[in-house]
């Protein structure tokens, strides 16, 4: 395949990375069956894309962890019948 094909593949990876990090839904990826070997001229760009993917995974893992922590805090707040009575009593006022 031509370098243009690989450039388009790398462009797609970069779009998907940006979409994922911005909170968008990334469409499923289907590997191209006829891309052939990566041209040597695009090796540095491919490494940068790979590094960006690793950074995106780390960002998304942190976001998932933070969301889980927040959900845990929300779950710890009493609800239902417990809210029928005051949770705090002002003894100074």
N, C-alpha and C positions, 0 to 999 in steps of 0.2 A: 504494500500500500504506500501511498504517497505521504510525505510529511504533512500535507494538508489534512489528511484523514486523522493522523495522530494529533494535530493541533486542534481539530474539532473535538476529539475525545477529551483532551486535556481541558478545553474550554468548558465542556459539559461537566467535568469534575469540579472545576472552579465555580461554576454556577450552582451546582448542588451543595457545595461547601457553604457558600454565602447564604443560600436558601435555608439550610439546616441551622446555621448559627443565628439567623434572624428569626427563627421560630416557625419557618414555613415547613410544609410537608414535601419531602423529597420523593419524587416518583421512583418506582422500582427501577433498578439498573439492570440492563441486559448487556452482557459483554459482547462486543463485536466479534464475529466469528472470522472475519477476513481482514483484520487490521494488520497482521504481519508483525514483524519485530519493530520495536521502537527505534526510530532513526537516532543515531548518535547525536545529531545536532539538537535533539529535543530532550536529551538525558537530564540536563540541569533543570529544565522546566519541570520535567516529570518528578524529580526529587523535591522541588519546591512544592509541587502539588501534594506529594506524599506527606511532606512535613505539615502542610496546611490541613490535610485530613487528620493527622494525629492531633494537631492543636484543636481542631473542631471537636474531635471525640472527647478530649479532656474538658473542653468548655461545656459540652453537653452532659458529661458525667457530673460535673460540678453543679450544673443547673438541676439535674435530676436529684442529686443529693440534697440540695437546698430546698427543692420543692417537697421532698419527703420529710425533711425536718419541719417545714412549715405546716404540712398536713398533720404531722404528729402533734404539733402544738395546738392546732385547731381541734384535733380529736381529744385533747386533754381538757378542753373547756367543757364544763358540765352543760348538759342540755336537757330539754324535756321538763319533767316535774321539778327538777332541782332549780329551775329558773323561776318557779312560782314564789320562792322566798328570797329575801335579800342575800347577796353574797358578801356584802361589806356592811359594817355598822360604824357610823360616825360617832365616836364617843367624845369628841372634843367640841363639836358644833353645837 
